[in-house]
Amino acid sequence: MYPEDRVIEKSKLIWRWIAEGFVQLQKEGGRLFEVAEKYFNELLNRSMIQAVENERDSIIDSCLVHDIVLDLIRDLSAEENFVTILGEKQCGSSESVTRSEEVGHHALERKVRRLSIQRRLVEDIPQYTLCKPEMVRSIHSISSKIEDIAPVSEFQACRVLVTERQNSRGLKHLGRLLHLRYLEIVMHYCEDYGPIKEIENLKYLQTLRLQNHTDFFPDELPPAIFKLRQLMCLHAKVRMVRADTIGKLEFLEELNLEVTKADEFVVELRKLTRLRVLNITFHCAVKGTLCKALAQSLSSLQEMRELNVSSTEEIIRTTMWEDWEPPRRLWRLATCNFYPRVMNPSRFLHLCYLSLFIPVVEENDLENLAQLPELLFLSLGCCDGHQGYVVADTGFKKLRICKVRTTFKFLQGAAPRLESLSIEVFMEREECLSRKPTRDAIPDFDFGLRNLPRLKQVRVTIQCSYSLHSEVEEAEAVVRRAVEDHPNRPALQITRANDDYMLSEDQVKPDKIIRLPVSMRDVVFHDLSNHVKAMLHYRWLEEITYDIDCEGATYWEVLNVEEGLRDAATTIHLNRPNVLTNLINQDKLKTEELNVWELEDYDPQSTIQAWQKHRFPEKISFLINCDDARLWEVEKLESVLTHAAAVHPDRPVLLMNRINEDKMVSDDCHNSELGGHHDSVGNKKPTES
C-alpha cells in the first residue's frame, strides 16, 4: 500500500492492521495495540522489515521494506488479489491484478479489495480498474483525487481511507462509510475540518488522524468527533478544546494534539484514563493554576507509557512537576522545565527514554539521572548550569545514547554500555550566562573516554564565542587524541558553533583601560553583540568607558543600553571590568511617548524606585497619549512623574505634553473640565515641573 522506499511510521501501520481486522486479542482485558506491537517486533526479528530509528531520541518508531522483500510482497499480492497498486510507473503486481485476462476472471466479476493510488493522474487509470467500488476494503491515495475515480459514498465496505495532499473538501459524504475504522487526511492547505463534521455515523471508527502541515489552526474540533465512542487514536491541531468534549472518548489510547488555548483542555485530560500515549504541544503560555490542573490531570493517567508535553510560548512552570504522580510503567518522557532533582529513581523503574530541556542544570540533577535503572537514552538541553559532572562507577549502567549540552567525566566502570556520546564544550562564557568555561571544570578536556568500553561514536560541539583560534584548535586536538587512543577507534564528529565570533591572536589587545564609542542610531533593537565582541578583544581589561551618543533615542532606550553593557561586562568578560558611561548629545534625546491606557497599574512607589537607580539629564520630556483614557488616569500619571522627578537627586526638569485629549473617555464621576492652555489642535501646551 505504501510507495517504494517510503519510511512507514510504526504507529500508523499498527492502527491500520487493527482496522483491517488482522489483529485479534489473545486474552480478555488485553489491548489490540500491544498485540500488534508483538507482530511488528516479530517481523523485525525475522528481517522482513528494516528498523528505522527516530533521529531525535533513537527510538525505533518506523520501518522500511527492502527492495527484494517488496518484490516478493508484490508477487504474492498479485496471486492473492490482495492489493491493486497504481504508481507513477505501473507496477507488475498491479498490472497482473487489473488486467482481467491475467487474473482469469471477467472484468465485471473481478474485485479490487485494496487500492493504492501513488501519484497517478486519473485519466491514466484504466477504466476497468474499479468496476465494483462497493467491494473495496482499503484506499490509500497520494496526490490523487479519490472522487474522480468514484464517489466516496460508493466505497461502502471501506475500512481504511488514507488521502495525502488532497483538498479535504472533495471528501463528501464520509458519514456513509459505516464500516470505516481508520481515517487519515493529510492536508497541505489552510482549511478547517469541514468534511469531518458529518462523521458522527461512523460508530466503528477507531483511528482519526488529521494532519495539517501548515500554520493554520482550525477554531475547534467538530462536535461529531466526540460522538465516536470507539475512537482509540486521535491526532489533530486546533485552537481550543471545549469543556465536556474530549473527555467523552473513554476508549482513547493515543492522543496527539496541538492547541493554542489550554484552559478547559487540561481539565478534560483527567477523564482519559486509558491513555497509553500522550503528545501535547501548547502554542500558548501554561502557568499559574493551569499548571496545577495539568499536573492533577496527568496524575490521573496511570496507564500511560509515553508522555511528551511541550510549549512554544512561556515554559511550563517548574514546580508543576513536583505535584505530578508519574505512571509506574512510563518508559518514555519528553518535556521542558522538569528538574531531575524531583525525580525519585524508585518511581521511574521502567523509564528508558528521557528528553528534557531545563534552564539550569545543577550537580544533584545529574546524580538522580545517573541512578535511573533502565535508562537507555538521555537528551538533556539547558541554557546554563554545571560543567564537568563526574559520573561514578555506579552511574548510567544501561545508557546507550547520551546527548547533553554540558560535559561529563566518566570514571572507570561508569556507563559500561554507552555507544554514542554527544557533548558541548564551552571555551568562554556565553553571552548573558554565568556558565563557566569547560576547561575550568575539566582540566585538559579529559572526559574519560577511555573508560567507555563500547563507545562507537563521539560528537563534540565546540562553542567558540570570544575564544582564540589557537585555543579552539588545541581543544580539538585533545579530543582527537583521546578518540584515536580508544581501542574501538570510535567515529568522531567535531562541530564549531559561533565560530564567526572567534578571535585571532592579532585581534587580542593588551590594554587594561579603554574608551569606546556607542551610537544609539547604530544599536538596532538594543543588539549589543558588536560592542560586546569589541570589548572581548581586550583580555586583560580592568576598566571600560562607553561614550554613548544619545541622538535619536529616548532616554529609557539609553538606560537599557547602559544596563546591557554593564551586564555583558560582568557576565561574559572573565575579568569583569568596571564599566563607566558618558552620555553625549543629551539635548537631542527623543521625547518618550506614554500611552495612558497601557498603564492601568502604574505604581508610584515602583516608579520612584526605578528612577532612583539612574542618572538623569537636565530635562526629560514625555508625550502623554490620552487616547481612550479618563481624565483622572491622565492626572494620576502626571502626578506620579512629577513626584518622581522632584525626589530624584538630579532634580531633572520634567516636560509633559498631552496629545489626543479629544479622544479621552468621558468620566461621569469626574465633572471638572480640562485644565491648562491648549493649542489650535486641542493639545495641551507643555508645562514645566
FITI-616993 format. One record per residue (C-alpha): residue in one letter; chain; y, x, z. Coordinates in Angstrom, 3 decimals. Layout:
N
- vodo vopa py px pz
- a A Y X Z
...
***
This chain:
689
- vodo vopa py px pz
- m A 0.000 0.000 0.000
- y A 2.316 2.990 0.537
- p A 3.695 5.290 -2.197
- e A 2.198 8.732 -2.685
- d A 3.396 11.397 -0.196
- r A 5.047 8.732 1.975
- v A 5.218 9.586 5.685
- i A 3.747 6.492 7.335
- e A 5.043 5.543 10.758
- k A 2.195 5.088 13.217
- s A 3.669 2.034 14.929
- k A 4.257 0.207 11.637
- l A 0.750 0.967 10.414
- i A -0.909 -0.265 13.599
- w A 1.042 -3.529 13.710
- r A 0.074 -4.137 10.060
- w A -3.596 -3.586 10.906
- i A -3.245 -6.144 13.677
- a A -1.529 -8.638 11.352
- e A -4.285 -8.256 8.740
- g A -6.922 -9.006 11.363
- f A -8.538 -5.547 11.192
- v A -8.293 -5.096 14.979
- q A -10.326 -7.078 17.487
- l A -10.232 -6.926 21.269
- q A -13.250 -5.176 22.747
- k A -12.803 -6.691 26.203
- e A -10.849 -9.523 27.724
- g A -7.455 -8.551 29.078
- g A -7.027 -5.586 26.752
- r A -4.265 -5.013 24.226
- l A -4.649 -5.016 20.461
- f A -2.265 -2.086 20.038
- e A -4.287 0.132 22.371
- v A -7.497 -0.668 20.463
- a A -5.796 0.066 17.122
- e A -4.441 3.323 18.538
- k A -8.028 4.445 19.078
- y A -8.742 3.676 15.405
- f A -5.730 5.807 14.410
- n A -6.908 8.724 16.554
- e A -10.409 8.447 15.096
- l A -9.018 8.763 11.571
- l A -7.068 11.833 12.670
- n A -10.140 13.423 14.221
- r A -12.114 12.840 11.025
- s A -9.284 14.329 8.893
- m A -8.932 11.132 6.911
- i A -5.211 11.220 7.628
- q A -2.892 14.116 8.491
- a A -0.811 14.101 11.670
- v A 2.995 14.305 11.375
- e A 4.951 15.275 14.468
- n A 8.369 13.926 15.296
- e A 10.912 16.739 14.866
- r A 12.826 15.505 17.914
- d A 10.074 15.628 20.533
- s A 6.918 16.773 18.678
- i A 5.031 13.518 19.293
- i A 2.511 12.531 16.617
- d A 4.178 9.293 15.543
- s A 3.425 9.341 11.798
- c A 0.779 10.375 9.308
- l A 0.232 11.451 5.710
- v A -2.658 10.819 3.349
- h A -3.948 13.834 1.453
- d A -3.988 13.504 -2.354
- i A -7.787 13.792 -2.505
- v A -8.248 11.089 0.135
- l A -5.644 8.945 -1.645
- d A -7.625 9.153 -4.903
- l A -10.755 8.077 -3.020
- i A -8.907 5.156 -1.452
- r A -7.621 4.040 -4.849
- d A -11.089 4.153 -6.400
- l A -12.583 2.125 -3.549
- s A -9.671 -0.318 -3.718
- a A -10.319 -0.855 -7.412
- e A -14.021 -1.526 -6.846
- e A -13.459 -3.924 -3.940
- n A -10.327 -5.571 -5.376
- f A -8.626 -4.566 -2.111
- v A -5.112 -3.804 -3.354
- t A -3.065 -4.026 -6.541
- i A -0.576 -1.170 -6.884
- l A 2.260 -1.301 -9.367
- g A 4.065 2.031 -9.198
- e A 6.675 3.903 -11.207
- k A 3.720 5.213 -13.168
- q A 0.884 2.745 -13.483
- c A -1.932 3.920 -11.212
- g A -5.570 3.897 -12.254
- s A -6.628 1.676 -9.391
- s A -4.073 -0.983 -10.191
- e A -4.961 -0.937 -13.879
- s A -8.611 -1.488 -13.077
- v A -7.650 -4.407 -10.857
- t A -5.081 -6.047 -13.103
- r A -6.952 -5.835 -16.376
- s A -9.306 -8.795 -16.359
- e A -11.771 -7.259 -18.796
- e A -12.310 -4.261 -16.442
- v A -12.661 -6.414 -13.340
- g A -15.188 -8.614 -15.063
- h A -13.523 -11.986 -14.461
- h A -11.408 -14.294 -16.498
- a A -7.709 -13.609 -15.859
- l A -7.161 -17.058 -14.369
- e A -10.074 -16.584 -11.925
- r A -9.056 -13.112 -10.737
- k A -7.432 -12.911 -7.279
- v A -4.798 -10.384 -6.186
- r A -5.316 -10.016 -2.431
- r A -2.774 -7.308 -1.593
- l A 0.163 -6.443 -3.823
- s A 2.211 -3.232 -3.611
- i A 5.210 -3.014 -5.965
- q A 6.638 0.509 -5.904
- r A 9.982 0.742 -7.745
- r A 8.835 -1.278 -10.743
- l A 11.139 -3.390 -12.896
- v A 9.925 -6.970 -13.000
- e A 9.971 -7.077 -16.804
- d A 7.488 -4.149 -16.828
- i A 4.883 -6.043 -14.777
- p A 2.108 -7.625 -16.895
- q A 2.204 -11.418 -16.942
- y A -1.455 -11.696 -15.897
- t A -0.918 -9.613 -12.738
- l A -0.293 -12.562 -10.432
- c A -1.919 -15.790 -11.506
- k A -2.560 -17.165 -8.024
- p A 0.207 -16.137 -5.597
- e A -1.196 -18.535 -3.010
- m A -4.169 -16.143 -2.553
- v A -2.088 -13.010 -1.767
- r A -2.551 -11.819 1.823
- s A -0.119 -8.884 1.849
- i A 3.020 -7.897 -0.129
- h A 4.876 -4.577 0.043
- s A 7.890 -4.386 -2.285
- i A 10.071 -1.294 -2.726
- s A 13.307 -1.679 -4.726
- s A 11.971 -4.794 -6.446
- k A 12.775 -8.474 -6.027
- i A 9.752 -10.478 -4.946
- e A 11.266 -13.814 -6.012
- d A 11.395 -12.603 -9.654
- i A 7.590 -12.428 -9.649
- a A 7.048 -15.764 -7.909
- p A 8.993 -17.857 -5.396
- v A 8.407 -16.588 -1.871
- s A 7.265 -20.031 -0.747
- e A 4.221 -19.813 -3.068
- f A 2.642 -16.956 -1.083
- q A 1.145 -19.466 1.331
- a A -1.669 -17.251 2.657
- c A 0.510 -14.178 3.139
- r A 0.049 -12.416 6.485
- v A 2.159 -9.270 5.807
- l A 5.505 -9.211 3.999
- v A 7.475 -5.957 3.638
- t A 10.551 -5.641 1.456
- e A 12.595 -2.437 1.248
- r A 16.091 -2.060 -0.207
- q A 16.354 -5.653 -1.383
- n A 19.191 -8.051 -0.629
- s A 17.641 -10.289 2.028
- r A 19.442 -13.375 0.676
- g A 16.827 -13.549 -2.047
- l A 14.110 -14.284 0.520
- k A 14.438 -18.050 0.616
- h A 12.036 -20.444 2.322
- l A 10.453 -17.828 4.588
- g A 9.684 -20.627 7.013
- r A 6.991 -21.943 4.649
- l A 4.795 -18.847 5.080
- l A 2.952 -20.388 8.015
- h A 0.280 -17.657 8.187
- l A 2.782 -14.771 8.298
- r A 2.135 -12.310 11.120
- y A 4.152 -9.239 10.045
- l A 7.658 -9.390 8.567
- e A 9.692 -6.272 7.788
- i A 13.031 -6.350 5.983
- v A 14.818 -3.067 5.291
- m A 18.461 -3.758 4.399
- h A 20.917 -1.327 2.834
- y A 23.751 -3.808 2.664
- c A 26.279 -5.146 5.171
- e A 24.747 -8.593 5.671
- d A 23.737 -10.876 8.500
- y A 20.313 -12.296 9.301
- g A 20.757 -15.364 7.091
- p A 17.163 -15.738 5.735
- i A 15.737 -15.230 9.245
- k A 17.358 -18.415 10.543
- e A 14.540 -20.550 9.120
- i A 11.537 -18.686 10.544
- e A 11.041 -20.806 13.664
- n A 8.000 -22.409 11.992
- l A 6.186 -19.048 11.864
- k A 4.246 -19.723 15.042
- y A 1.822 -16.837 14.455
- l A 4.413 -14.122 13.736
- q A 3.595 -11.011 15.808
- t A 5.928 -8.341 14.366
- l A 9.532 -8.690 13.209
- r A 11.332 -5.550 12.042
- l A 14.910 -5.984 10.803
- q A 16.110 -2.540 9.811
- n A 19.763 -2.231 8.777
- h A 20.731 1.236 7.518
- t A 24.464 0.532 7.681
- d A 27.081 0.474 10.443
- f A 27.216 -3.306 10.240
- f A 26.175 -5.242 13.349
- p A 25.418 -8.986 12.970
- d A 27.002 -11.063 15.725
- e A 23.722 -12.137 17.298
- l A 20.058 -12.711 16.615
- p A 19.267 -16.131 15.101
- p A 18.064 -18.613 17.771
- a A 14.949 -19.215 15.661
- i A 13.600 -15.807 16.721
- f A 13.383 -16.844 20.362
- k A 11.039 -19.702 19.478
- l A 8.394 -17.231 18.232
- r A 6.312 -17.184 21.390
- q A 3.547 -14.985 19.837
- l A 6.001 -12.209 18.920
- m A 4.846 -8.811 20.222
- c A 7.128 -6.357 18.369
- l A 10.849 -6.739 17.640
- h A 13.231 -4.217 16.004
- a A 16.862 -5.178 15.306
- k A 20.533 -4.282 15.760
- v A 23.032 -6.864 16.944
- r A 26.380 -7.173 18.703
- m A 25.109 -9.178 21.661
- v A 22.064 -10.909 23.124
- r A 22.904 -14.184 24.858
- a A 21.522 -15.279 28.208
- d A 18.235 -17.187 28.303
- t A 17.131 -15.967 24.870
- i A 15.109 -12.783 24.595
- g A 13.513 -13.439 27.990
- k A 11.558 -16.273 26.351
- l A 9.498 -13.772 24.334
- e A 6.993 -13.310 27.125
- f A 4.349 -11.580 24.964
- l A 6.755 -8.915 23.683
- e A 5.224 -5.418 23.938
- e A 7.576 -3.316 21.813
- l A 11.360 -3.757 21.711
- n A 13.793 -1.614 19.745
- l A 17.397 -2.848 19.910
- e A 20.896 -1.562 19.207
- v A 23.548 -3.658 20.947
- t A 27.343 -3.490 21.218
- k A 27.619 -5.764 24.259
- a A 25.314 -5.294 27.224
- d A 26.394 -7.851 29.859
- e A 23.722 -10.545 29.503
- f A 21.105 -8.424 27.770
- v A 20.422 -6.085 30.718
- v A 19.662 -9.102 32.942
- e A 17.347 -10.678 30.353
- l A 15.281 -7.492 30.144
- r A 13.573 -8.005 33.516
- k A 11.702 -11.045 32.146
- l A 9.793 -8.962 29.560
- t A 7.107 -7.793 31.963
- r A 4.543 -6.999 29.221
- l A 6.791 -4.418 27.523
- r A 4.946 -1.233 26.626
- v A 7.687 0.449 24.530
- l A 11.437 0.021 25.088
- n A 14.103 1.721 22.956
- i A 17.708 0.674 23.624
- t A 20.901 2.109 22.167
- f A 24.075 0.791 23.759
- h A 27.104 1.058 21.458
- c A 29.278 0.227 24.447
- a A 30.094 1.557 27.891
- v A 27.456 0.938 30.565
- k A 28.888 1.318 34.036
- g A 29.502 -0.352 37.385
- t A 27.480 -3.491 38.073
- l A 25.844 -3.235 34.633
- c A 24.140 -0.009 35.687
- k A 22.723 -1.630 38.804
- a A 21.495 -4.643 36.825
- l A 19.891 -2.343 34.246
- a A 18.112 -0.348 36.955
- q A 16.754 -3.555 38.502
- s A 15.538 -4.807 35.127
- l A 13.821 -1.520 34.278
- s A 12.137 -1.505 37.709
- s A 10.528 -4.848 36.818
- l A 8.873 -3.408 33.697
- q A 5.898 -1.713 35.313
- e A 3.714 -1.857 32.168
- m A 5.982 0.475 30.211
- r A 4.576 3.616 28.622
- e A 7.662 4.727 26.647
- l A 11.324 4.392 27.618
- n A 14.345 5.507 25.601
- v A 17.801 4.490 26.850
- s A 20.962 5.925 25.306
- s A 24.644 5.098 24.968
- t A 27.082 6.151 22.245
- e A 30.065 5.366 24.455
- e A 30.590 6.169 28.131
- i A 27.424 7.778 29.503
- i A 25.336 5.666 31.845
- r A 26.203 6.192 35.497
- t A 24.146 8.909 37.151
- t A 23.430 7.051 40.398
- m A 21.800 4.227 38.443
- w A 18.565 6.157 38.219
- e A 18.373 6.562 41.990
- d A 17.659 2.808 42.204
- w A 15.007 2.876 39.480
- e A 11.326 2.448 40.300
- p A 9.512 4.171 37.375
- p A 6.286 2.691 35.953
- r A 3.215 4.549 37.176
- r A 1.811 5.040 33.663
- l A 5.049 6.133 31.990
- w A 4.286 9.014 29.611
- r A 7.487 9.317 27.588
- l A 11.084 9.253 28.882
- a A 14.294 9.940 26.948
- t A 17.715 9.176 28.380
- c A 21.061 10.598 29.482
- n A 22.625 11.270 32.868
- f A 19.206 11.267 34.516
- y A 19.335 14.120 37.010
- p A 15.889 15.661 37.571
- r A 16.727 16.159 41.239
- v A 15.946 12.446 41.769
- m A 12.522 12.875 40.158
- n A 9.664 12.973 42.607
- p A 6.787 14.603 40.658
- s A 4.296 12.382 42.504
- r A 5.880 9.308 40.862
- f A 5.621 10.757 37.335
- l A 1.959 11.718 37.285
- h A 1.432 10.739 33.620
- l A 4.752 11.890 32.144
- c A 4.045 14.080 29.094
- y A 7.278 13.961 27.086
- l A 10.702 14.287 28.674
- s A 14.035 14.437 26.847
- l A 17.220 14.474 28.930
- f A 20.908 15.100 28.424
- i A 22.953 15.669 31.571
- p A 26.438 17.092 32.154
- v A 25.420 19.821 34.610
- v A 22.075 21.460 35.378
- e A 21.501 22.750 38.890
- e A 18.686 25.016 40.027
- n A 16.988 22.303 42.097
- d A 16.898 20.083 38.959
- l A 14.703 22.632 37.216
- e A 12.434 23.059 40.234
- n A 11.433 19.392 40.044
- l A 10.785 19.588 36.306
- a A 8.559 22.640 36.727
- q A 6.243 20.683 39.040
- l A 5.564 17.709 36.731
- p A 1.747 17.905 36.465
- e A 1.210 16.580 32.881
- l A 4.437 17.639 31.154
- l A 3.752 18.844 27.588
- f A 7.205 18.617 26.013
- l A 10.636 19.277 27.565
- s A 14.020 18.877 25.897
- l A 16.978 19.488 28.176
- g A 20.540 19.249 26.895
- c A 23.535 19.937 29.101
- c A 27.231 20.736 28.936
- d A 27.253 23.137 31.860
- g A 25.009 24.444 34.565
- h A 22.709 27.039 35.999
- q A 21.756 30.038 33.885
- g A 18.653 32.135 34.293
- y A 16.313 29.816 36.177
- v A 13.255 31.776 37.296
- v A 10.016 29.917 36.537
- a A 7.470 30.786 39.225
- d A 3.749 31.225 38.625
- t A 3.140 27.559 39.564
- g A 5.707 26.113 37.149
- f A 5.110 24.189 33.902
- k A 1.327 24.514 33.971
- k A 0.726 22.350 30.879
- l A 4.024 22.719 28.993
- r A 3.554 23.420 25.265
- i A 7.064 22.982 23.845
- c A 10.311 23.813 25.629
- k A 13.813 23.207 24.200
- v A 16.664 23.858 26.630
- r A 20.397 24.540 26.426
- t A 20.060 27.217 29.072
- t A 17.804 30.214 29.668
- f A 14.606 30.680 31.645
- k A 12.986 33.794 33.016
- f A 9.196 33.403 33.131
- l A 7.216 35.235 35.799
- q A 3.573 36.214 35.425
- g A 1.426 33.049 35.434
- a A 4.256 30.653 34.555
- a A 3.870 28.219 31.644
- p A 0.450 29.580 30.576
- r A 0.162 27.094 27.654
- l A 3.685 27.417 26.254
- e A 3.618 27.772 22.448
- s A 7.203 27.086 21.351
- l A 10.365 28.126 23.196
- s A 13.970 27.277 22.222
- i A 16.802 28.605 24.381
- e A 20.554 29.234 24.180
- v A 22.260 32.488 25.093
- f A 25.922 32.336 26.103
- m A 27.782 35.556 25.505
- e A 31.021 34.400 27.151
- r A 32.370 31.388 28.985
- e A 32.626 28.342 26.738
- e A 35.960 26.623 26.333
- c A 36.813 24.347 29.295
- l A 33.487 25.184 31.017
- s A 32.619 27.269 34.029
- r A 29.227 28.310 32.685
- k A 28.602 31.987 33.364
- p A 27.522 34.282 30.540
- t A 23.744 34.631 30.285
- r A 23.882 38.380 30.834
- d A 25.352 37.786 34.308
- a A 22.287 35.723 35.272
- i A 19.594 37.636 33.365
- p A 20.396 41.343 33.058
- d A 19.264 42.940 29.794
- f A 18.277 39.459 28.456
- d A 14.769 39.852 29.880
- f A 13.315 36.332 29.584
- g A 9.767 37.370 30.483
- l A 8.339 36.514 27.040
- r A 5.500 38.989 27.626
- n A 4.209 36.675 30.377
- l A 3.592 33.782 27.942
- p A 0.084 34.415 26.534
- r A 0.061 31.538 23.974
- l A 3.573 31.940 22.613
- k A 3.751 31.295 18.856
- q A 7.387 30.507 18.141
- v A 10.733 31.560 19.615
- r A 14.098 30.057 18.656
- v A 17.249 31.581 20.126
- t A 20.733 30.174 19.599
- i A 23.478 32.645 20.495
- q A 26.828 31.114 21.402
- c A 29.183 33.745 20.016
- s A 32.551 32.292 21.049
- y A 35.052 35.016 22.008
- s A 32.427 37.768 22.228
- l A 32.341 41.110 20.412
- h A 30.284 41.609 17.269
- s A 28.574 44.582 18.901
- e A 27.595 42.529 21.972
- v A 26.017 39.803 19.844
- e A 24.105 42.351 17.781
- e A 22.894 44.050 20.950
- a A 21.598 40.743 22.333
- e A 19.802 40.010 19.060
- a A 18.195 43.450 19.076
- v A 16.907 42.977 22.650
- v A 15.312 39.621 21.748
- r A 13.737 41.052 18.592
- r A 12.191 43.948 20.524
- a A 10.740 41.541 23.114
- v A 9.175 39.410 20.374
- e A 7.826 42.425 18.463
- d A 6.242 43.787 21.635
- h A 4.462 40.481 22.307
- p A 0.725 40.630 21.425
- n A 0.919 37.370 19.428
- r A 3.889 38.512 17.338
- p A 5.438 35.004 17.516
- a A 7.740 33.764 14.759
- l A 11.369 34.392 15.646
- q A 14.451 32.461 14.541
- i A 17.896 33.570 15.722
- t A 20.908 31.378 15.030
- r A 24.527 32.278 15.666
- a A 26.746 29.391 16.815
- n A 30.552 29.574 16.663
- d A 30.351 32.990 15.016
- d A 33.765 32.388 13.428
- y A 35.162 32.856 16.964
- m A 33.618 36.308 17.382
- l A 35.889 39.285 17.852
- s A 35.587 42.677 16.228
- e A 36.312 45.842 18.224
- d A 39.582 46.454 16.386
- q A 40.796 42.982 17.425
- v A 40.468 43.764 21.124
- k A 43.769 44.923 22.610
- p A 44.309 46.916 25.818
- d A 47.472 45.173 27.079
- k A 47.404 43.696 30.600
- i A 50.715 41.794 30.403
- i A 51.612 39.898 27.223
- r A 54.008 37.265 25.884
- l A 53.011 34.787 23.164
- p A 54.949 32.039 21.328
- v A 53.730 28.418 21.142
- s A 55.384 25.905 18.799
- m A 54.839 22.255 19.673
- r A 55.173 21.453 15.972
- d A 52.049 23.550 15.306
- v A 49.993 22.019 18.119
- v A 48.221 19.128 16.435
- f A 46.711 16.686 18.953
- h A 47.053 19.419 21.580
- d A 44.496 21.622 19.796
- l A 44.983 24.950 21.538
- s A 41.973 26.774 20.086
- n A 44.083 29.299 18.110
- h A 46.186 30.129 21.156
- v A 43.075 30.452 23.322
- k A 41.492 32.792 20.787
- a A 44.641 34.926 20.706
- m A 44.543 35.224 24.496
- l A 40.906 36.353 24.455
- h A 41.759 39.344 22.277
- y A 43.144 40.877 25.483
- r A 40.017 41.504 27.527
- w A 41.847 43.215 30.414
- l A 44.610 40.638 30.644
- e A 46.302 40.071 34.024
- e A 49.404 38.023 33.125
- i A 50.468 35.994 30.113
- t A 53.781 34.263 29.409
- y A 53.960 31.462 26.838
- d A 57.323 30.736 25.178
- i A 56.925 27.038 24.299
- d A 59.266 25.684 21.630
- c A 59.770 22.024 22.650
- e A 61.465 20.828 19.459
- g A 59.997 17.602 18.097
- a A 57.796 16.848 21.108
- t A 58.132 14.589 24.123
- y A 58.342 16.219 27.498
- w A 54.961 14.783 28.509
- e A 53.348 16.369 25.455
- v A 54.829 19.695 26.517
- l A 53.429 19.234 30.039
- n A 49.950 18.521 28.620
- v A 50.063 21.696 26.544
- e A 51.174 23.704 29.586
- e A 48.269 22.343 31.593
- g A 45.814 23.050 28.774
- l A 46.916 26.683 28.504
- r A 46.558 27.190 32.259
- d A 43.100 25.596 32.292
- a A 41.986 27.820 29.408
- a A 43.089 30.948 31.242
- t A 41.226 30.025 34.439
- t A 38.019 28.655 32.911
- i A 37.499 30.818 29.808
- h A 39.008 34.259 30.282
- l A 36.839 36.393 32.557
- n A 39.885 37.899 34.326
- r A 41.534 34.520 34.974
- p A 45.037 35.853 34.285
- n A 48.216 34.411 35.773
- v A 49.989 32.031 33.337
- l A 53.779 31.640 33.108
- t A 55.637 29.292 30.751
- n A 59.157 29.399 29.352
- l A 60.465 26.218 27.680
- i A 62.751 26.712 24.666
- n A 64.900 24.088 22.889
- q A 64.618 21.525 25.655
- d A 67.722 19.800 24.255
- k A 65.659 18.963 21.154
- l A 62.952 17.104 23.033
- k A 61.903 13.770 21.535
- t A 62.532 10.606 23.539
- e A 59.436 9.203 25.280
- e A 58.653 5.556 24.499
- l A 57.088 3.422 27.241
- n A 55.527 0.051 26.448
- v A 56.019 -2.155 29.490
- w A 53.066 -4.398 28.656
- e A 50.739 -1.376 28.877
- l A 51.937 -0.517 32.396
- e A 50.951 -3.574 34.416
- d A 49.577 -1.479 37.265
- y A 52.315 1.166 37.262
- d A 52.045 2.640 40.773
- p A 55.351 4.064 42.089
- q A 53.709 6.470 44.522
- s A 51.353 7.982 41.957
- t A 54.279 8.390 39.540
- i A 56.285 10.281 42.130
- q A 53.299 12.491 42.993
- a A 52.667 13.258 39.321
- w A 56.310 14.188 38.715
- q A 56.397 16.464 41.758
- k A 53.804 18.753 40.125
- h A 56.051 19.654 37.189
- r A 59.418 21.221 36.460
- f A 61.915 19.026 34.624
- p A 64.771 19.741 32.197
- e A 68.350 18.763 32.974
- k A 67.978 15.476 31.077
- i A 64.928 13.368 30.278
- s A 65.054 10.279 28.028
- f A 62.913 7.148 27.868
- l A 62.823 4.285 25.379
- i A 61.575 1.239 27.261
- n A 59.893 -1.171 24.857
- c A 60.396 -4.659 26.296
- d A 58.221 -6.397 23.703
- d A 56.006 -9.044 25.382
- a A 57.269 -8.088 28.862
- r A 59.043 -10.043 31.590
- l A 62.437 -9.021 32.888
- w A 61.187 -8.268 36.390
- e A 58.497 -5.966 34.918
- v A 61.144 -4.021 32.985
- e A 63.349 -3.720 36.045
- k A 60.418 -2.597 38.184
- l A 59.601 0.189 35.720
- e A 63.221 1.330 35.587
- s A 63.388 1.348 39.383
- v A 60.236 3.462 39.660
- l A 61.505 6.022 37.124
- t A 64.925 6.185 38.787
- h A 63.434 6.774 42.231
- a A 61.004 9.409 40.930
- a A 63.870 11.331 39.322
- a A 66.044 11.018 42.457
- v A 63.450 12.536 44.792
- h A 62.397 15.312 42.365
- p A 63.635 18.794 43.388
- d A 65.156 19.396 39.918
- r A 67.189 16.138 40.071
- p A 67.000 15.503 36.284
- v A 69.496 13.148 34.628
- l A 67.486 10.114 33.555
- l A 68.464 8.303 30.342
- m A 66.819 4.914 29.824
- n A 67.324 2.749 26.761
- r A 65.804 -0.706 26.339
- i A 64.553 -1.805 22.936
- n A 63.193 -5.155 21.714
- e A 64.869 -7.093 24.507
- d A 64.963 -10.112 22.195
- k A 61.135 -10.101 22.241
- m A 60.794 -10.300 26.005
- v A 58.772 -13.148 27.522
- s A 60.821 -15.664 29.495
- d A 60.028 -15.894 33.193
- d A 60.663 -19.252 34.846
- c A 60.727 -17.586 38.247
- h A 63.488 -15.216 37.207
- n A 66.716 -17.042 36.273
- s A 69.074 -14.104 36.071
- e A 70.455 -13.243 32.687
- l A 70.054 -9.896 31.031
- g A 72.497 -7.433 32.515
- g A 74.357 -4.474 31.131
- h A 76.237 -3.938 27.899
- h A 74.451 -4.465 24.605
- d A 74.986 -3.118 21.162
- s A 75.173 -5.139 17.965
- v A 71.389 -5.379 17.588
- g A 70.764 -6.611 21.106
- n A 69.571 -3.334 22.623
- k A 70.992 -2.275 25.927
- k A 73.112 0.867 25.852
- p A 71.753 3.859 27.802
- t A 72.732 4.298 31.411
- e A 72.665 7.494 33.415
- s A 70.980 7.734 36.830
***
